[in-house]
Amino acid sequence: MGIQQRFTAGRFTAAVAAAVMAVSLTACSDDDPALTVGHDASVESRTAAAVYAGALARTGIAVQTNSDSASQGELLDQVASGELGLFPSFTGDLLVQLTPAPKALTAQDVLADVNRSLPQQVSIGDPSLVSDRWQVLAQQKAIEDAGAEKLADCGRLPAGLPLLVTRDPGKSVLDAVAACHHGPVQTVATTDELVSRVRSGDALALTTALDSASVEDLTGVQTLQSEGAPIAQQLVPVFASGQMEKPQLKALSRVAGELTTADLAQMVREVRGGADPRTVARQWLSTNGV
């Protein structure tokens, strides 16, 4: 009988200790708010945000992604105030937001100017291998016949060809490709249509690296590379400095070393097809061991 009483008392003591520990853990968890990842309204931003959020969650911290989008300026203000933990951005867009009339154009110079211009308590991580720089596409045969390898050689191509776009590139980008002596700017519905027209030889196109990479068949078209304008656009995470510790910084660096333009373009294609950004991000993270 005595033995049974001692056993029951021991179990009761253990149960009480477990309950106290559970309450303590819950309290710690409640005191440790989730890091919030934001994004703008574009599919590219929502997908990149899911990649960064997934990578950070794998370090063991609580991460949540905002359901609502915000403008670049709003996101930057939210990070500076500590309201937001991180958002993805492209360096050129970020520099334009930080500096009304930026002069830097190359990837290295843009990155340096962004770092110099960021508000206090705001940092950027390593640039990924993703580029969204505006570029001119032309028929490969026309490029070879004209001996035009770079954007500066664009004037060797037939003059007056319409310049196709899927969205407004802005005046600074149009000014950067003025050497092509193109005809009127025409808007088409999709990047696939844009590439098809260029392949036929009756048009030039102005599109971003991500948009062109989203087209499965680029046979017969070629990009005119630029060493200057348009401004470089490398994908970086913008984050609140105080919310990141060594494991999280390492996770962001691993993403930077693995994520390519083709990778993000493929994920964006899947999201546009109806897939959940979190699902495609998880698959990419698992496949690449990030």
C-alpha positions as CSV (number, residue, x, y, z in Angstrom):
1,M,0.0,0.0,0.0
2,G,2.8,2.4,1.0
3,I,4.6,1.6,-2.2
4,Q,1.5,2.4,-4.3
5,Q,1.1,5.8,-2.4
6,R,4.8,6.7,-3.1
7,F,4.4,5.8,-6.8
8,T,1.2,7.9,-7.2
9,A,2.9,10.9,-5.4
10,G,5.9,10.6,-7.8
11,R,3.6,10.6,-10.8
12,F,1.7,13.6,-9.5
13,T,5.0,15.6,-8.9
14,A,6.2,14.8,-12.5
15,A,2.9,15.8,-13.9
16,V,3.0,19.2,-12.1
17,A,6.6,19.7,-13.3
18,A,5.6,19.0,-16.9
19,A,2.7,21.3,-16.7
20,V,4.9,24.1,-15.3
21,M,7.4,23.6,-18.1
22,A,4.6,23.6,-20.7
23,V,3.3,26.9,-19.4
24,S,6.8,28.4,-19.4
25,L,7.5,27.3,-23.0
26,T,4.1,28.8,-24.1
27,A,5.0,32.1,-22.3
28,C,8.4,32.2,-24.0
29,S,6.8,31.5,-27.4
30,D,4.2,34.2,-26.9
31,D,6.9,36.7,-26.0
32,D,8.8,35.9,-29.1
33,P,6.8,37.4,-32.0
34,A,7.1,36.0,-35.5
35,L,9.3,37.7,-38.1
36,T,7.1,39.2,-40.7
37,V,8.0,39.1,-44.4
38,G,6.3,41.6,-46.8
39,H,6.1,42.0,-50.6
40,D,4.8,44.3,-53.2
41,A,1.9,43.4,-55.6
42,S,4.0,41.6,-58.2
43,V,4.1,37.9,-58.6
44,E,7.9,38.1,-58.6
45,S,7.9,39.8,-55.2
46,R,5.3,37.4,-53.7
47,T,7.3,34.4,-54.9
48,A,10.7,35.7,-53.7
49,A,9.1,36.6,-50.3
50,A,8.0,33.0,-50.0
51,V,11.5,31.8,-50.7
52,Y,13.1,34.0,-48.1
53,A,10.3,33.2,-45.5
54,G,10.8,29.5,-46.1
55,A,14.6,29.7,-45.7
56,L,14.3,31.7,-42.5
57,A,11.7,29.3,-41.0
58,R,14.2,26.5,-41.5
59,T,16.4,28.2,-38.9
60,G,13.8,27.5,-36.2
61,I,12.3,31.0,-35.9
62,A,8.6,31.8,-36.3
63,V,8.0,33.5,-39.7
64,Q,4.8,34.8,-41.2
65,T,4.1,36.4,-44.6
66,N,1.9,39.4,-45.0
67,S,-1.2,38.7,-47.0
68,D,-1.5,42.3,-48.2
69,S,1.0,43.9,-50.5
70,A,2.5,47.4,-50.1
71,S,4.5,49.8,-52.2
72,Q,8.3,49.8,-52.2
73,G,8.4,53.0,-50.2
74,E,5.9,51.6,-47.6
75,L,7.8,48.4,-47.2
76,L,11.1,50.3,-46.6
77,D,9.4,52.5,-44.0
78,Q,7.9,49.5,-42.3
79,V,11.4,47.8,-42.1
80,A,12.9,51.0,-40.8
81,S,10.3,51.3,-38.1
82,G,10.7,47.7,-37.0
83,E,7.1,46.8,-38.1
84,L,8.3,44.5,-40.8
85,G,11.2,42.1,-40.7
86,L,12.1,41.6,-44.4
87,F,11.0,42.1,-48.0
88,P,12.6,41.3,-51.3
89,S,13.6,44.0,-53.7
90,F,15.7,44.6,-56.8
91,T,18.8,46.9,-56.2
92,G,18.0,49.3,-59.0
93,D,14.4,49.9,-57.9
94,L,15.7,50.2,-54.3
95,L,18.3,52.8,-55.3
96,V,15.7,54.8,-57.2
97,Q,13.5,54.8,-54.1
98,L,16.4,55.9,-51.9
99,T,18.0,58.4,-54.3
100,P,15.7,60.3,-56.7
101,A,18.4,60.7,-59.4
102,P,20.8,57.8,-59.1
103,K,23.9,57.8,-61.3
104,A,25.1,54.2,-60.6
105,L,24.3,51.7,-63.3
106,T,26.5,48.6,-63.0
107,A,25.6,45.9,-60.5
108,Q,28.6,46.7,-58.2
109,D,28.1,50.4,-58.2
110,V,24.3,50.2,-57.6
111,L,24.9,47.8,-54.7
112,A,27.5,50.1,-53.2
113,D,25.2,53.2,-53.5
114,V,22.2,51.3,-52.0
115,N,24.3,50.3,-49.0
116,R,25.4,53.9,-48.5
117,S,21.8,55.2,-48.8
118,L,19.9,52.8,-46.5
119,P,18.2,54.2,-43.4
120,Q,19.6,53.3,-40.0
121,Q,18.7,49.8,-38.8
122,V,18.0,48.7,-42.4
123,S,20.4,46.3,-44.2
124,I,20.4,44.2,-47.3
125,G,21.7,40.7,-47.7
126,D,24.0,39.3,-50.4
127,P,22.7,39.8,-53.9
128,S,21.3,36.6,-55.5
129,L,22.0,35.3,-59.0
130,V,18.6,36.7,-60.0
131,S,18.6,39.7,-62.4
132,D,15.5,41.6,-63.5
133,R,17.4,44.2,-65.6
134,W,15.7,45.6,-68.7
135,Q,17.2,44.3,-71.9
136,V,16.6,44.5,-75.7
137,L,15.7,41.3,-77.5
138,A,16.3,40.9,-81.3
139,Q,16.2,38.2,-83.8
140,Q,19.3,36.1,-83.6
141,K,19.9,36.1,-87.4
142,A,19.5,39.9,-87.5
143,I,22.1,40.3,-84.7
144,E,24.5,38.0,-86.5
145,D,24.1,39.7,-89.8
146,A,24.6,43.1,-88.3
147,G,27.5,42.1,-86.0
148,A,25.7,43.6,-83.1
149,E,26.8,42.0,-79.8
150,K,26.0,44.7,-77.3
151,L,23.3,47.3,-76.7
152,A,25.7,50.0,-78.0
153,D,25.7,48.2,-81.3
154,C,21.9,48.2,-81.6
155,G,22.0,51.0,-84.2
156,R,23.4,48.5,-86.7
157,L,20.1,46.6,-86.7
158,P,17.3,47.7,-89.2
159,A,15.9,51.1,-88.1
160,G,12.2,51.7,-87.5
161,L,11.3,48.3,-86.2
162,P,8.5,48.6,-83.6
163,L,9.6,48.1,-80.0
164,L,7.4,45.7,-78.2
165,V,6.7,45.8,-74.4
166,T,4.3,44.1,-72.1
167,R,4.3,47.0,-69.5
168,D,5.6,50.5,-69.3
169,P,9.4,50.5,-68.9
170,G,9.6,54.2,-67.9
171,K,11.4,57.0,-69.6
172,S,14.9,56.3,-68.3
173,V,14.8,52.8,-69.8
174,L,13.5,54.0,-73.1
175,D,16.2,56.6,-73.2
176,A,18.8,53.9,-72.5
177,V,17.8,52.0,-75.7
178,A,17.4,55.0,-77.9
179,A,20.5,53.8,-79.8
180,C,18.4,51.1,-81.4
181,H,16.6,53.8,-83.6
182,H,13.4,51.8,-83.1
183,G,9.9,52.7,-84.3
184,P,6.9,53.2,-82.2
185,V,6.5,51.4,-78.8
186,Q,3.8,48.8,-78.9
187,T,2.3,47.0,-76.0
188,V,1.5,43.3,-76.4
189,A,-0.4,41.0,-74.0
190,T,2.2,38.4,-73.1
191,T,6.0,37.8,-73.1
192,D,5.4,34.7,-75.3
193,E,3.7,36.9,-77.9
194,L,6.6,39.4,-77.7
195,V,9.2,36.7,-78.2
196,S,7.3,35.2,-81.2
197,R,7.1,38.6,-82.9
198,V,10.9,39.2,-82.4
199,R,11.7,35.7,-83.7
200,S,9.9,36.6,-86.9
201,G,12.2,39.5,-87.4
202,D,9.6,42.2,-87.7
203,A,10.1,43.8,-84.3
204,L,12.5,44.4,-81.4
205,A,11.5,43.9,-77.8
206,L,12.2,45.6,-74.5
207,T,11.6,43.2,-71.5
208,T,13.2,42.2,-68.2
209,A,15.6,39.3,-67.7
210,L,13.0,37.6,-65.5
211,D,10.2,38.0,-68.0
212,S,12.3,36.7,-70.9
213,A,13.5,33.8,-68.8
214,S,9.9,32.8,-68.1
215,V,9.5,32.0,-71.8
216,E,10.1,28.3,-72.4
217,D,11.3,28.6,-76.0
218,L,13.8,31.4,-76.8
219,T,15.1,29.8,-79.9
220,G,16.0,32.4,-82.6
221,V,16.1,35.4,-80.3
222,Q,19.1,36.9,-78.5
223,T,19.7,39.6,-75.8
224,L,21.9,42.6,-76.5
225,Q,24.0,42.8,-73.4
226,S,24.7,46.2,-71.8
227,E,27.6,47.4,-69.7
228,G,25.8,50.5,-68.7
229,A,22.2,51.6,-68.7
230,P,19.5,50.4,-68.0
231,I,20.2,50.2,-64.3
232,A,21.2,46.9,-62.8
233,Q,18.5,45.0,-60.9
234,Q,19.8,42.2,-58.6
235,L,17.4,40.5,-56.1
236,V,18.3,41.2,-52.5
237,P,16.5,40.8,-49.1
238,V,16.0,44.1,-47.3
239,F,15.7,43.5,-43.6
240,A,15.6,45.1,-40.1
241,S,19.1,44.7,-38.8
242,G,18.1,44.0,-35.2
243,Q,15.8,41.1,-36.2
244,M,18.5,38.9,-37.8
245,E,21.0,36.8,-36.0
246,K,23.8,34.6,-37.4
247,P,21.7,31.5,-38.4
248,Q,19.2,33.8,-40.3
249,L,22.0,35.7,-42.1
250,K,23.5,32.4,-43.1
251,A,20.2,31.2,-44.5
252,L,19.8,34.4,-46.6
253,S,23.3,33.9,-47.9
254,R,22.5,30.3,-48.9
255,V,19.6,31.6,-50.9
256,A,21.8,34.2,-52.6
257,G,24.3,31.5,-53.6
258,E,21.7,29.2,-55.1
259,L,18.7,31.2,-56.5
260,T,19.1,32.1,-60.2
261,T,17.0,34.1,-62.7
262,A,15.9,30.8,-64.3
263,D,14.9,29.4,-60.9
264,L,12.8,32.3,-59.9
265,A,11.3,32.6,-63.4
266,Q,10.2,28.9,-63.2
267,M,8.6,29.5,-59.8
268,V,6.8,32.6,-61.0
269,R,5.5,30.7,-64.0
270,E,4.0,28.1,-61.6
271,V,2.5,30.8,-59.4
272,R,0.9,32.5,-62.4
273,G,-0.5,29.1,-63.3
274,G,-2.3,29.0,-59.9
275,A,0.3,27.4,-57.6
276,D,0.7,28.6,-54.0
277,P,4.0,30.6,-53.7
278,R,4.7,28.8,-50.4
279,T,4.4,25.4,-52.0
280,V,6.7,26.2,-54.9
281,A,9.2,27.9,-52.6
282,R,9.3,24.9,-50.3
283,Q,9.9,22.6,-53.2
284,W,12.8,24.8,-54.5
285,L,14.3,25.0,-51.0
286,S,14.2,21.2,-50.6
287,T,15.6,20.5,-54.0
288,N,18.5,22.9,-53.6
289,G,19.2,22.0,-49.9
290,V,18.8,25.6,-48.8
